[in-house]
Amino acid sequence: GATFWPMFAHALWRSFLLIALGIFLRSMHSTQTYFTFEDTLTQIGLGYPFLFLLGFRSPRWQWGAFAAILFGYWLAWALYPLPSASDYAAVGVPANWPHNFTGFAAHWNKGPNLGNTFDQWFLNLFPRTKPFVANDGGYLTLSFIPTLGTMILGLVAGRWLRKLAPVVPIKRLITAGIVGIAAGLLLHFTGICPVVKRIWTPSWTLFSGGICFLFLAAFSWLIDVKGYRKWAFPLVVVGMNSIAAYLTAHLCEDFVTSSFLIHLGKRPFMIFGPGLYPLLLGSAVLLTYWFMLLWMYRRKLFLKI
C-alpha cells in the first residue's frame, strides 16, 4: 500500500547503493576512490530510476521507450565522426588492431568513439591520480543507456509472466527470443550496427535479450510446466543471493585462489595437463563461492538492497 513518492525515493536509494558498490569494487586496487561507472552494478544503478518510472507506464510506453533508446543511441554513434589513425594512437589502440571494424561499422570500434569522448570529459570531473584517457577494456559509462534497454526487456518478460499466470507464455517467450536474435544478427551482418558486448551496442541488446528470452522459456517450461524443480536448486542458491554472489566473486577471488595454491599447490589442478589447469582451478574457486552462498541460503541470509 505504499504511495508513489516513497517508492520512488527507495528506488533512488537503491540506485545510489548500486552505483556506490560498483565504484567501491573498482577501487579495491587503487590508492584512492576510483570513480568509474562501467561496473555491472553501476550500470544497473544508473538505469534503475528510469526503469522504475517505466514500470508505471503501459506496454506501449515501455516498447516505445525501448525503441527510442536503441534507435537514438545507435543514431548518436552513427553520426559521430569516424576516427583517424592518430585518434586511435592517442587512446592506446593500434589503428591496425585486428578486431577493428571497417566501413560504417567502424563507428563502434574500440577507442576514440562517442562513449570514450564522453568519458574523457565526464570522468575527469572527479578526483583522479592521473587524467582519464581510455578504459583498457573499452568499457564505457554511456553503455548504461542500451543496458536500460536490456532491463526493459526484463520488465516486459516479468509483466507477461505475472499477467498471464498461471499460464506460462512459452510461445510468446520463444517468439521474442527468435525475433531478438534474428534482429541483432541482421544488424550485425548488414554492417548497420555490429554486435559488441563490451560497449553494449543496440544490436547486442537485441541479440543477448533474445538469448535470455529463450533461456527463460526453457526454464519456465521445465520448472513451471513440467514440474522438474530439484535440478535447479544450485541455480536457486545463487539467484536468491545474486548481489552477494557478485560481491563474493570480486572480493574473495584473490584470497580463495591463493589459498588453494598455498595449501594444495598446482599439482591437483594439473591432473589433466596444463591446458585444463585454469578450468579446474576456476571450478574449485567457483564451487567454494557456491558453498559460501549455500551456507547463507540455509540460514536465510539474503543480501538485499
N, C-alpha and C positions, 0 to 999 in steps of 0.2 A: 503494500500500500504506500510506498514512498512516492513522493511527488517528483516532478522532472528535475528541478534545480538541485536538490540534494543528490540525486543520482548522477547528474552531470558533474557536480563538484567531486564526487567519488571517482568518476571516470577520469577527470583531470588529475586527481591524486594518483590513480593507477598509472596514468601516462607518465607522470613525473618520476615515479618509482622505477618504472621500466627503463626510462632514459638514464636515470642515475645509476642503476645496476649495470647497464651496458657500458657506461663511461668508467665505472669502477673496475670492471673486468678488464677493460682495455688499458687501464693504468697500472696493472699489477707489476709490470716490469719497468715502470717509468720512475724517474726521480721526483716527479710532481704529477698532479692531475693531468691526464692526457685527454683533452677534450676532442673526442671524435664521435661520430654519430652513425657509423656503419654497422655496428654490432646488431645482431638479430633482435635482441631485446629493445635496443634503442629505436630501431626501425619500426617495430611494432608500437612502441610507445608514442612515436611521432604521429602515427596514423590513427591511434586508438580513439581520440576525441571525435574525429570526423566519422569513424565507423559507428560510434555510439549515436551520433546525431542521425546517421542514415538508418539506424535501427528503428527509428520512429517514423520513417517515411514508407511510402507504398513501394511495391516491387518495381513499378515503373520508374520511380525516382532512383531506386538502387541500381537498376540496369542502366539508366541514363547517366548516373554518376560514373559507373564502371566504364561505359563507352567514352565519356568525356575525358576521364582521367587517362585512359590508354591512348586515345587519339591525340589529345592535347600534348601529352608527354612525348609521343612519337614526333609530332609536328615541330615541337621546340628543338629536338635533337636534329631533325631533318633540315631545319632552316639554319642551324648553327654552321658557320664556315668550316670547311674541311681543313685539317691541319697541314702544315708544311713539314719538311724533314727536320728543320730547326726546332719546330714546335715539339716534335717527338723527343728530340735530344734534350730539350730543356727540362723535361719531366722524367728523364732516365729510361725512355723506351726507344730501342733502336728502330729507325724508320723501316728497316727490312725485317722486323720481328716476324717470325713465321706465322704467328696467329693473327696478324693484322688482316682485315678485310680490304678489298679493293672496290673501286667504283662508289656507288651510292652508299653501300653498307659501311664504308669507311667512316661515316659519321659516328659509328658506335665502336670505333677502335679504342683500345686501352690508351690512356694518357691524356693528351690535350683535347678532351671532349668538353661538352657543355657542363657535365657534372663536376669534372675536375676544376674547371674555371670557377664555378660557383664555390667549391671548397677552398680554393686558393684565396678567395675573398672572405668567406664565412668563417672558416676555421682559424684564420689569422686574427680574428676579432678576440680570440681567447688567449690567455697567457700560455706561452709555449717556450720550450728551451731553445728552439730554432724555428724559423719561418716554415710553415707548411708548404710543400711543393706538390707532392702527389702521394697517394696511398700505394704502397708497394704491391698490394694485391689488386689494385684497380677498383676497390670498393668506394662507394660514393654516398654522401648524405642524401642527395636527391632521390636515391633509389627507394626511399620510403613512399614516394608517390605511386609508382606502379605496384609496390608492395601493398599499398592500400587497396589496389585492385584485387590482389590475391585475397586479402581479408574480406572484401565484399563478396567474393565467391563463396567463402566460408559462411558468411552471413546468409547468403541465398540458400546454400545447402541446408543449414540449420533450420531455416524457415520452412523449407519443403518437408523435412523430416517431422517437424513439430505440427505443421498444419495438416498433413495427411495421415498422421498417426491414428490408429495402429497400423495402417497400411504403409509399407516401405516402398518408396517410389524408385524401384530398381531401374526400370526402363528409362525414367527421366534422368537418373544419375548417369547411366551408361551413355545416353544420347549426349548429355552435356560433356561427358568425358571425351567422346569421339569428336565432337564439334571443336572443343578446345584444342585437342592435339592436332587435328587437321588444320585449323586456322593458324596455329603457331608455326607448323611446318610449312604451310603455304607462304606465309610472310617471310620465312627464312629463305626458302629455296628460290623465291622470286626476287630476292635481294631487297625487298621493301623494308624489312626490319629483321636483322639476324637474331637468332636465339642465343642470348648471352646471359648466363645465370648471375655472374658477378655484378653486373650493373642492372640486373632485373629488367631487361628490355620488355616492352609490351608483348612481343611475341613469346618470350619466356613465361610471362604471366599467363598467357593463354595455354601454352603447351604444358607447363607444370600444373596449372589448375585442372586441365583435362585429366592428367595422370591421377591427381588427387580425387577427382570425381569417380574414376574407375576403381581406385582402391576403396573408396567409401562404399561404392556399390557392392564390391566383392565382400567386404567385411559385414555390411548390413545383411547381405543375403546369407552368409554363413552363420552369423551370430543371431540376428533377429528373426530371420525367416526359417532357417533350418534348425536353429537352436544349438549349434555347436559352440559352446562357450568356454569350456575348460582350456582349450588350446591357447586361448587369447590371454590367459592370466599373466604371463610375463609382460605382455604389452600393457595390460591394465596397471600393473605396478609402476611402470614408467609414466603412463599417461595421466594417472591420478596425481602425480607429483612432477609435472613437466618442468616447472621453474626450478625445483630442487635438482632435477636431473641435469638441467643445463648448467646450473651453478657448480654442481659437483664435477662435471666434465672439465670446467675451466679452472676451478680452484684446487682440485686434487690430482690432476693428471701427472704433474712432475713428481709429487710425493709417492703416488701409487706405483708409477713406472719405476722410479729409482728403488723403491722398497723391494720389488720383485727382483731386480738385478743385483741388489746388495745381498739379499738372503738366498736367492736361488741361482744367481748367475745367468749367463746366456744359454747354457747348455740345454736346459729343458725346452727352450723355445727354438732350438736349432735341430730338433729331432728329425724334422723333415727337410732339412737343408736351409741354407741362408736365405733362399728365395721366399720361404714362408715364415721366416723369423718375425717380420713386422706384423704379419697376420696373427700369429699365435700370441705374441706379446700383447698386441692390441686387444685380442679376445679376452685374455686374462684380466686386463685392466677394465674392459667393459663389463665382464662378469662381476668384478669387485664392486663397480658402481651399482650394478643391479642388486647385489646383496645388501648394499647400504640402503637402497630405496625399498627393498623388501622389509628390512628392519623397521623403516619408518612406516610402511604400509600396515604392518601387523600391529603397530602401536597407534595407528590412526593419526600419525603426524604428517600433516599435509601443509606445505608452504604455499600460502595464497596471498594475493595482492588485492 
